[in-house]
């Protein structure tokens, strides 16, 4: 997604040791619709942030069944969050938008 300023919209990257939380409510209008829907499905902003950080720009095949140990999604998402993702998107491919520079616009 591109912002009105012509640059790609992206999420904030925290520096090492930073504990400042992402203010999702102020970012929502700037996020792609697919990220807003994904946030509703996951119901966990920290998990959404991890997914965007690690998988932004990728198309993921979301398994129908709970994945085995060592699967990328098992490493990134807590079990309840992963189960919600599987319930909504299981058996499909899901593009995770690259959202790395959004913080510069906020």
Secondary structure, DSSP 8 states (H G I E B T S, - for coil): -B-TTSSB-------TT------HHHHGGGS-HHHHHHHHHH--HHHHHHHHHHHTTEEEE--SS---TT-HHHHHS-HHHHHHHHHHHTTSEEEE----SGGGG-
